[in-house]
C-alpha cells in the first residue's frame, strides 16, 4: 500500500513516446541501401537490430527536439555513423547468408 503511493503518476502514452532516435534513421538508410528490405520485413528487422547495436542509444521523446538542438555538423556526423553501421551490418548479413548457403550445399553433397 505504501509503495503504491510512492510510484510516480504517468500515463502509458507518455512512456510510449520514448524511443531511440536512431531507429527511424537506421530504417530509412536500410530501405535506401538494399531493395530487399522493402520486400522482406524479417530482413529489415534483423538488419535494423544489428545496426542499432553498433550505435549508442539516444533516447528521446520527440524527434523534433533532437533535430532542433543539433547543428548541421552534428546531423551529418550522426548520418555518417548510421550509414557506416548499416553498411557494416549489410556486409555481415550477406556474408553470413552466403556462408550458411555454402555449408548447406557442402552438407547436401556428402
Buried (B, 14 or more C-beta within 10 A) or exposed (E): EEEEEEEEEEEEEEEEEEBBBBBEBBBEBBBEBBEBBEEEEEBBEBBBEBBBEBBEEEEBEEEEEBEEEBEEEEEEEBEEBBBBBBEEBBEBBEEEEEEEEEEEEEEEEE
